[in-house]
Amino acid sequence: MAERKLGHVRVAVIGAGFGGLGAAVRLRRAGMTDFVVLERADAVGGTWRDNSYPGCACDVPSQLYSFSFAPNPEWPRNFSGQPHIRSYLEKITDTLELRPHIRFNSEVHAVRWDGGELHWVIKTSTGTFTADVAVSATGPLSDPKIPDIPGLDGFPGKVFHSSRWDHDYDLHGKRVAVIGTGASAIQFVPKIQPIVGQLTLFQRTPPWVLPRIDRKITDLERWLYRRVPFTQALRRGLLWGIRELQVGAFTKRPKWLGLIERVAKSRMRKIVKDLVMREALTPDYRIGCKRILLSNDYYPALTQPNVNLVAGLREVRGSTLIAADGTQADVDVVIFGTGFRATDMPIAERVTGAAGTTLAQEWKEGMEALRGASPAGFPNFLTIIGPNTGLGNNSMIIIIEAQLNYLVDFLRQLDTLGDKVALDARPSAVRAWNDGLQERMRTTVWNTGCESWYLDANGRNTTVWPGTTSEFRKATRQVDLTEYAVLRPSGRAGIGPTQADSATAGAEISEDAAA
């Protein structure tokens, strides 16, 4: 069957989660309508569509975990659950009339740069597009990571990852193994503990857990937010400001976090009376080095008689799981709460740049992109929630909105430069930006020695932003053309940039950027 051509668009956005939908809104508001959002699933929501496990909720206050341009006065709790966040994204999609721009069930198989035409060729499960600009908004929490455990393929029972929860499988009375003690596991373990027969929790490294200061938002508060929107904006601003003031402890003075450790240990002592379990649950690293988790019911669940806490999973023999300390457990079902491919995002394997190499190949020594958006050698390609844009104590929506500002200005610069033009981040600019980040990273709590998903296979932090959100917004307010090579179609062979100027070949370099 001949491949179906789906035409050309100015901008193709990959993913319809917070990043992709936010991009659609900002493009519309900037007067740009020639764009498409490609979504592999049949609904919007991204990670908040995929993660539907029991107890799934956000660990950022609701007033902060929403777009500034689309406040939601109807949040039911301080920390809203997955159904309410997904509903919020569905409402934005309908209220702001984004659905005509979204192509559902369109998984992106390949994104390849055409240097002759100066555009991207995007092959999807529904056909092929071309686009002047490609924007990856797939995010780092979209593809689950399941560790390579010897013998797992021979396990006769049920196996699934928390982000692909099997709601048809009945856990009542079952012998359940949970692998991992991260942000997902501490939410679903307390929910399934009362109904399972036996729960064995395989823990490689204990997390720091703080209480979740959660409550129902009253009817009066919601009425006030609807009638006097300024009050909700004020609360959002206060929550944001408090978190901005905390950043210095994470980025420059990790020792200050010792006080928070004492709070966490004190709470654990009140709940966990068993000394052996308490020792196993006490981290040996500085709080904040790994993601700090919030829960009121995790420790109480672990103290129940049908829960057994053991070391990390070493191997599987039939229906028997063996921990690193030799403990064995016969189970009916294995649930992985082992996180996502945050430092080796699968979309990078599908994007091929000007040099004929994939983004994954270019990032084999670690992800890096100019201002978290533009990798060298991939003209007119930007990422939302790209390298070193993650946060340890604030809302990612603030980062997303800052990156959307950068995206809109990027498109404006292209329009100013004229037809058939592309911007390619200069390797020297990417290198300077990343070297500065890594230098700042040296004093942060995230580089104090623990193993976490913040670090890649080489031990380098390629995920977290080592500063305040205010700094990031300032850094991404507008595109600095001196950091880019301007590419125009070339009809003459052999004319192209040197490696010092650009990673791009097959197009002529214009000096407009430096003018």
PECORWO-V494776 format. One record per residue. N is the residue number from 1. RES is the residue in one letter. D_LAST is the distance of its C-alpha to the last C-alpha in Angstrom with 2 decimals. Layout:
n=[N,N]
res=[RES,RES]
d_last=[D_LAST,D_LAST]
This chain:
n=[1,2,3,4,5,6,7,8,9,10,11,12,13,14,15,16,17,18,19,20,21,22,23,24,25,26,27,28,29,30,31,32,33,34,35,36,37,38,39,40,41,42,43,44,45,46,47,48,49,50,51,52,53,54,55,56,57,58,59,60,61,62,63,64,65,66,67,68,69,70,71,72,73,74,75,76,77,78,79,80,81,82,83,84,85,86,87,88,89,90,91,92,93,94,95,96,97,98,99,100,101,102,103,104,105,106,107,108,109,110,111,112,113,114,115,116,117,118,119,120,121,122,123,124,125,126,127,128,129,130,131,132,133,134,135,136,137,138,139,140,141,142,143,144,145,146,147,148,149,150,151,152,153,154,155,156,157,158,159,160,161,162,163,164,165,166,167,168,169,170,171,172,173,174,175,176,177,178,179,180,181,182,183,184,185,186,187,188,189,190,191,192,193,194,195,196,197,198,199,200,201,202,203,204,205,206,207,208,209,210,211,212,213,214,215,216,217,218,219,220,221,222,223,224,225,226,227,228,229,230,231,232,233,234,235,236,237,238,239,240,241,242,243,244,245,246,247,248,249,250,251,252,253,254,255,256,257,258,259,260,261,262,263,264,265,266,267,268,269,270,271,272,273,274,275,276,277,278,279,280,281,282,283,284,285,286,287,288,289,290,291,292,293,294,295,296,297,298,299,300,301,302,303,304,305,306,307,308,309,310,311,312,313,314,315,316,317,318,319,320,321,322,323,324,325,326,327,328,329,330,331,332,333,334,335,336,337,338,339,340,341,342,343,344,345,346,347,348,349,350,351,352,353,354,355,356,357,358,359,360,361,362,363,364,365,366,367,368,369,370,371,372,373,374,375,376,377,378,379,380,381,382,383,384,385,386,387,388,389,390,391,392,393,394,395,396,397,398,399,400,401,402,403,404,405,406,407,408,409,410,411,412,413,414,415,416,417,418,419,420,421,422,423,424,425,426,427,428,429,430,431,432,433,434,435,436,437,438,439,440,441,442,443,444,445,446,447,448,449,450,451,452,453,454,455,456,457,458,459,460,461,462,463,464,465,466,467,468,469,470,471,472,473,474,475,476,477,478,479,480,481,482,483,484,485,486,487,488,489,490,491,492,493,494,495,496,497,498,499,500,501,502,503,504,505,506,507,508,509,510,511,512,513,514,515]
res=[M,A,E,R,K,L,G,H,V,R,V,A,V,I,G,A,G,F,G,G,L,G,A,A,V,R,L,R,R,A,G,M,T,D,F,V,V,L,E,R,A,D,A,V,G,G,T,W,R,D,N,S,Y,P,G,C,A,C,D,V,P,S,Q,L,Y,S,F,S,F,A,P,N,P,E,W,P,R,N,F,S,G,Q,P,H,I,R,S,Y,L,E,K,I,T,D,T,L,E,L,R,P,H,I,R,F,N,S,E,V,H,A,V,R,W,D,G,G,E,L,H,W,V,I,K,T,S,T,G,T,F,T,A,D,V,A,V,S,A,T,G,P,L,S,D,P,K,I,P,D,I,P,G,L,D,G,F,P,G,K,V,F,H,S,S,R,W,D,H,D,Y,D,L,H,G,K,R,V,A,V,I,G,T,G,A,S,A,I,Q,F,V,P,K,I,Q,P,I,V,G,Q,L,T,L,F,Q,R,T,P,P,W,V,L,P,R,I,D,R,K,I,T,D,L,E,R,W,L,Y,R,R,V,P,F,T,Q,A,L,R,R,G,L,L,W,G,I,R,E,L,Q,V,G,A,F,T,K,R,P,K,W,L,G,L,I,E,R,V,A,K,S,R,M,R,K,I,V,K,D,L,V,M,R,E,A,L,T,P,D,Y,R,I,G,C,K,R,I,L,L,S,N,D,Y,Y,P,A,L,T,Q,P,N,V,N,L,V,A,G,L,R,E,V,R,G,S,T,L,I,A,A,D,G,T,Q,A,D,V,D,V,V,I,F,G,T,G,F,R,A,T,D,M,P,I,A,E,R,V,T,G,A,A,G,T,T,L,A,Q,E,W,K,E,G,M,E,A,L,R,G,A,S,P,A,G,F,P,N,F,L,T,I,I,G,P,N,T,G,L,G,N,N,S,M,I,I,I,I,E,A,Q,L,N,Y,L,V,D,F,L,R,Q,L,D,T,L,G,D,K,V,A,L,D,A,R,P,S,A,V,R,A,W,N,D,G,L,Q,E,R,M,R,T,T,V,W,N,T,G,C,E,S,W,Y,L,D,A,N,G,R,N,T,T,V,W,P,G,T,T,S,E,F,R,K,A,T,R,Q,V,D,L,T,E,Y,A,V,L,R,P,S,G,R,A,G,I,G,P,T,Q,A,D,S,A,T,A,G,A,E,I,S,E,D,A,A,A]
d_last=[49.36,46.10,43.04,42.20,38.71,37.41,34.45,30.73,29.07,25.60,26.37,29.26,30.40,32.95,35.65,37.30,37.91,36.34,32.83,33.13,34.91,32.52,29.61,31.65,32.28,28.71,27.54,30.35,29.62,25.98,27.45,26.93,30.18,29.32,29.91,32.82,34.21,36.13,39.10,41.58,44.42,46.25,45.13,42.26,42.30,40.95,42.60,44.64,46.11,46.86,48.32,51.57,53.81,56.48,55.14,51.45,49.57,46.39,46.38,43.84,45.29,45.16,43.49,40.48,40.62,39.52,36.42,35.69,35.31,38.66,41.17,44.57,47.51,49.96,49.34,52.90,52.42,50.24,49.33,49.44,50.67,49.11,50.85,49.46,45.87,46.09,47.64,44.78,42.25,44.53,44.77,41.00,40.79,43.45,42.76,39.07,39.96,37.95,40.59,39.57,36.30,38.12,39.67,42.41,44.05,40.90,40.40,37.25,38.32,35.12,31.38,29.83,26.30,26.34,23.45,24.44,24.41,21.69,24.14,26.80,30.48,32.65,36.37,38.68,42.42,42.38,40.20,36.70,33.49,30.03,27.13,23.38,23.22,25.99,26.88,29.64,31.74,34.83,34.90,36.65,40.11,40.67,42.48,45.60,46.27,49.83,50.66,52.40,55.97,58.69,61.24,59.36,59.55,63.34,63.67,66.07,65.07,62.16,58.65,55.57,52.42,52.20,49.14,51.29,54.43,57.47,59.11,61.91,63.13,65.82,65.53,68.84,71.05,68.79,68.12,64.37,62.02,58.67,56.14,53.61,53.48,49.98,48.79,50.42,53.69,54.44,54.26,56.37,58.89,60.59,60.74,62.45,64.60,67.37,67.90,67.68,70.69,68.99,65.38,64.22,60.86,59.20,57.02,54.89,53.35,54.43,51.85,51.78,53.10,52.97,54.80,53.17,53.46,53.91,55.89,56.31,54.24,56.92,57.45,57.01,53.58,52.45,53.90,52.03,48.71,49.32,50.44,48.24,44.97,43.77,46.37,44.91,41.39,42.91,44.62,41.45,39.64,42.48,42.56,38.83,39.07,42.00,40.18,37.09,39.49,40.94,37.75,38.20,41.49,39.93,36.85,38.10,41.85,43.64,46.95,46.93,47.52,50.98,52.44,51.36,53.01,56.25,56.13,55.68,58.52,60.81,60.40,61.04,64.25,65.55,65.12,65.60,69.00,69.35,68.29,67.46,65.18,63.60,62.78,61.29,59.10,57.83,54.38,53.98,50.27,48.43,48.13,44.62,43.96,44.86,44.49,46.93,49.27,51.07,54.59,57.96,60.01,58.77,61.00,64.02,63.72,63.75,67.02,68.89,71.65,70.09,66.87,66.54,63.53,63.03,60.51,57.70,58.69,59.48,61.03,62.92,66.37,67.53,67.66,67.64,64.48,64.52,62.56,61.25,64.31,66.70,67.49,68.31,68.10,69.40,67.25,67.00,63.29,60.13,57.23,53.94,51.87,49.52,46.12,43.21,40.81,38.16,36.53,36.93,36.30,37.77,34.87,32.87,35.45,34.68,30.88,29.78,26.18,24.31,26.34,29.61,30.49,31.33,29.77,33.16,32.97,29.53,30.94,34.24,33.57,32.48,30.20,26.66,23.63,20.42,21.58,24.70,23.07,20.96,22.57,20.69,21.58,22.39,19.56,19.91,22.80,23.45,26.59,28.47,30.52,28.80,29.09,29.87,29.93,33.73,35.69,38.97,40.18,38.31,37.57,35.20,34.70,32.54,30.28,30.29,29.25,26.34,25.20,25.68,23.29,20.66,21.70,21.47,17.95,17.00,18.57,16.96,13.45,14.92,16.42,13.35,11.66,14.99,18.11,18.71,15.74,16.08,14.52,16.11,16.31,15.60,19.06,18.00,16.85,20.10,22.08,20.87,21.57,24.93,25.98,25.54,27.66,30.33,30.60,31.23,33.63,35.94,37.55,37.96,41.28,40.06,39.99,43.43,45.20,46.32,45.67,43.88,41.83,38.83,38.88,38.21,40.51,38.97,39.67,36.06,35.17,32.61,33.65,33.70,31.09,32.08,31.43,32.02,30.89,29.29,27.04,26.18,25.42,23.06,21.29,20.95,20.38,16.89,14.49,11.83,9.17,8.55,12.18,11.94,11.57,11.01,14.21,15.51,19.11,20.00,23.10,23.29,25.03,23.94,20.21,18.64,16.94,18.74,20.26,18.09,14.96,16.71,20.27,19.89,21.50,22.28,18.93,16.10,12.84,9.70,6.43,5.06,5.59,3.78,0.00]
